[in-house]
C-alpha cells in the first residue's frame, strides 16, 4: 500500500527492544496460538500504544477464545478483549468448520470488496482449525466481516470510538487469506481506515538545483503550501495521493532565504 514498515518478534516488544509508541500503526499477528496470546507485558505495551493514539490491526484464530473462554482467563484478560480489541467471544462455533469463506459488511471500511477464502488445510498456508466468532463491544465498534454460510457470524470488527486509536480485529489469521490480490485489497482498506497523516518522508536537493520532496499519507488530494517564516503560508500546488508516495520538485527555492512546506487536505 505504499507505506514503509518494520517487523519484529513479540519478545522484542516485551523486552523493550522495540517501542510500539514509535509507530502510528501496529499489525499484531497472532496466527493460531491456542493460549498466551496477550499476557500482561503484551497487554501493557499495546494499551500504552493505543492510549497514545496508535492504530491496531490484530488477527488470529484463538485470541478471543484465549482471553474470554468459560474458564481460565483472568479479569484483566477479559477487560483487554473488551476495552482494547472492542470485542467479545461469540463462540468457537466455527470449530473445524467446513466453511472457510468471508464477506465484507456493507457500510464498513471493507464495503465494495469481494469476499475471500482462508486456508482450510489445502491451500498451502496452514489450516485454520478454530476461527473465533466475534461480537463487537462498546460504542464505536461494529461488525466489518462475516463468515460465509449464513447465520450472520461475525469474523471481523472495526472500531473508531472516542477511546484511544482505531482498531481492526479479525477472528482468523490475515495471512491465511488465500488470494494475494484479496489480501492486498483488505490490508489497503485497513491502512486507509487508520489514515496516517500526510508527511514528507524525504527531502533532498536535486539537479537544478531543486528541492525534491516525497509526500505520503492517506489517499486523496492535498494542497501544498509554502512559507518563508512559518507564519504566512501561500498555496503552491495540489497533489493527488493514491497508495504510493508522490515526488514533488520545487526549483524556486533558490529565490528564498528560507522555504518551508506543509500539506493540507
C-alpha positions in Angstrom: 0.0 0.0 0.0 3.0 2.3 -0.4 3.8 2.6 3.3 7.2 1.6 4.8 7.2 -0.9 7.6 9.4 -2.7 10.1 8.8 -6.2 11.6 9.8 -7.8 14.8 9.1 -10.7 17.2 6.8 -10.4 20.2 9.7 -10.7 22.7 11.3 -7.7 21.0 8.4 -5.7 22.3 8.1 -7.3 25.7 11.9 -7.0 26.3 11.7 -3.3 25.5 13.9 -3.5 22.4 11.1 -2.1 20.2 8.7 0.6 21.4 5.3 0.4 19.8 4.8 4.1 20.6 7.5 4.9 17.9 4.8 3.9 15.3 1.4 5.2 14.4 0.2 1.7 13.2 0.8 -1.8 14.6 -0.2 -5.0 12.8 -0.2 -7.7 15.5 -0.3 -11.2 14.0 -1.3 -13.9 16.5 -1.6 -16.8 14.0 -3.2 -19.8 15.6 -1.8 -19.7 19.1 -4.1 -21.5 21.4 -3.0 -19.7 24.6 -0.6 -17.0 25.7 -1.7 -14.5 23.0 -1.8 -11.4 25.2 -0.2 -11.7 28.6 0.4 -8.8 30.9 3.5 -7.5 29.2 1.8 -7.6 25.8 -1.4 -6.0 27.1 0.5 -3.2 28.8 2.6 -2.4 25.7 -0.5 -2.5 23.4 -2.6 -0.4 25.8 0.0 2.2 26.1 0.4 2.4 22.4 -3.4 2.7 21.9 -3.8 5.3 24.6 -1.2 7.4 22.8 -3.5 7.3 19.7 -1.9 4.3 17.9 -4.0 2.3 15.5 -4.0 -1.5 15.8 -4.8 -4.4 13.4 -5.0 -7.7 15.3 -5.7 -11.1 13.6 -5.7 -14.6 15.0 -7.9 -17.6 15.3 -7.8 -18.1 19.0 -7.4 -14.6 20.5 -10.9 -14.2 21.8 -11.1 -17.8 22.9 -7.8 -17.4 24.9 -9.0 -14.2 26.5 -12.6 -15.0 27.1 -13.3 -18.7 27.2 -15.5 -20.0 30.0 -12.7 -20.9 32.4 -9.0 -19.9 32.5 -8.9 -16.2 31.5 -8.4 -13.5 34.2 -10.5 -10.4 34.6 -7.6 -8.5 33.0 -7.7 -10.8 30.0 -11.4 -10.2 29.5 -11.1 -6.4 30.1 -8.4 -6.2 27.4 -10.5 -8.0 24.9 -13.5 -5.8 25.6 -11.8 -2.4 26.1 -8.8 -2.6 23.8 -9.9 -5.0 21.0 -13.5 -3.9 21.4 -14.9 -7.4 21.0 -16.3 -10.3 22.9 -16.2 -14.0 22.2 -19.4 -15.0 20.4 -18.5 -18.7 20.2 -16.0 -21.2 18.9 -18.8 -22.4 16.7 -16.7 -22.3 13.6 -14.5 -25.0 15.2 -13.3 -27.4 12.4 -15.8 -25.6 10.1 -16.3 -26.8 6.5 -16.9 -23.1 5.5 -13.8 -21.0 5.0 -15.3 -18.0 3.3 -15.8 -14.5 4.5 -17.6 -11.4 3.1 -17.4 -7.7 3.7 -20.2 -5.9 5.6 -21.9 -3.0 3.7 -21.2 0.4 5.0 -17.9 -0.6 6.7 -14.2 0.0 5.7 -14.3 -3.2 3.6 -17.5 -2.2 1.6 -17.2 -3.0 -2.1 -14.6 -5.7 -1.7 -15.2 -9.2 -3.0 -15.4 -12.0 -0.4 -12.5 -14.3 0.1 -11.2 -17.6 1.3 -8.9 -18.5 4.2 -7.0 -21.8 4.4 -8.9 -25.0 5.1 -5.6 -27.0 5.2 -5.4 -27.5 1.5 -4.2 -24.0 0.3 -0.6 -24.1 1.2 -0.6 -21.6 4.1 -1.8 -23.5 7.2 -5.1 -25.0 8.4 -7.2 -22.6 10.4 -8.9 -25.1 12.6 -10.8 -22.9 15.0 -11.6 -19.3 13.9 -13.3 -17.2 16.5 -16.8 -15.8 16.1 -16.8 -12.2 17.5 -19.2 -9.8 19.0 -18.5 -6.0 18.7 -18.3 -4.4 22.1 -18.8 -0.8 23.1 -19.7 2.4 21.4 -17.8 2.8 18.1 -17.4 -0.9 17.4 -19.2 -2.6 14.6 -19.1 -5.8 12.5 -16.9 -5.4 9.4 -16.6 -9.1 8.2 -19.0 -12.0 8.3 -18.2 -15.7 7.9 -19.9 -17.3 4.9 -22.6 -19.9 5.2 -25.3 -17.7 6.6 -26.2 -17.1 10.2 -24.5 -13.7 10.5 -21.5 -15.0 12.3 -19.1 -12.1 12.7 -15.5 -12.6 11.5 -14.1 -9.1 11.9 -14.7 -5.9 14.0 -13.7 -2.3 13.3 -13.6 0.4 16.0 -13.4 4.2 15.7 -14.7 5.5 19.0 -13.5 8.1 21.4 -11.1 5.9 23.4 -7.6 5.5 22.0 -6.7 4.8 18.4 -8.7 2.9 15.8 -8.8 -0.9 15.8 -9.5 -3.7 13.3 -9.7 -7.2 14.7 -10.2 -10.4 12.7 -11.2 -13.8 14.3 -8.9 -15.7 11.9 -5.3 -15.0 10.7 -5.0 -12.4 8.0 -2.1 -14.2 6.4 -4.2 -17.3 5.7 -6.4 -15.4 3.1 -5.5 -17.5 0.1 -5.6 -14.9 -2.7 -2.8 -12.3 -2.9 -5.0 -9.6 -4.5 -7.7 -10.1 -1.8 -5.1 -9.7 0.9 -3.8 -6.5 -0.7 -7.2 -5.0 -1.0 -8.2 -5.7 2.6 -4.9 -4.5 4.0 -5.2 -1.3 2.0 -8.6 -0.7 3.4 -7.3 -1.2 6.9 -4.5 1.4 6.3 -6.9 3.9 4.7 -9.1 3.5 7.8 -6.1 4.2 10.0 -5.5 7.3 7.8 -1.9 8.2 8.5 -1.4 12.0 8.5 0.3 13.4 5.4 4.0 13.6 5.9 7.1 14.4 3.9 9.1 11.2 4.2 12.2 12.5 2.5 13.6 15.9 1.4 16.7 16.2 -0.9 18.4 18.7 -3.2 18.4 17.6 -6.8 19.7 18.9 -10.1 18.8 22.4 -11.0 19.1 22.9 -8.0 15.7 21.9 -6.9 14.1 20.7 -3.7 12.7 17.1 -4.1 10.0 16.1 -1.6 8.3 12.8 -1.1 4.8 13.1 0.3 2.9 10.2 1.8 -0.4 9.8 3.7 -4.0 8.9 3.3 -5.2 8.7 -0.3 -6.8 12.0 -1.5 -6.0 15.4 -2.8 -3.7 17.7 -0.8 -2.8 21.4 -1.1 0.9 22.0 -0.7 1.7 25.4 0.9 5.0 27.2 1.3 6.2 29.8 3.7 9.4 31.8 4.4 8.7 32.3 8.1 6.3 29.6 9.3 3.7 32.3 9.9 2.4 33.4 6.5 1.5 30.5 4.2 0.7 30.6 0.4 -0.7 27.9 -1.8 1.9 26.4 -4.1 0.5 23.3 -5.8 -2.0 20.5 -5.4 -1.1 16.8 -5.2 -3.2 13.6 -5.6 -2.1 10.8 -3.3 -3.1 7.2 -4.1 -1.3 4.4 -2.3 2.3 5.3 -3.2 4.4 8.3 -2.1 4.4 11.2 -4.6 7.6 13.1 -5.5 7.3 16.9 -5.8 10.1 19.1 -7.2 10.5 22.8 -6.4 13.1 24.7 -8.3 12.1 28.1 -7.0 13.6 27.7 -3.5 16.8 29.5 -4.7 14.8 32.8 -4.6 14.1 32.4 -0.9 16.3 32.7 2.1 14.2 30.1 3.8 11.4 27.9 2.4 9.1 25.7 4.4 6.4 23.3 3.2 3.2 21.8 4.6 0.4 19.6 3.2 -3.2 20.1 4.0 -6.4 18.2 3.0 
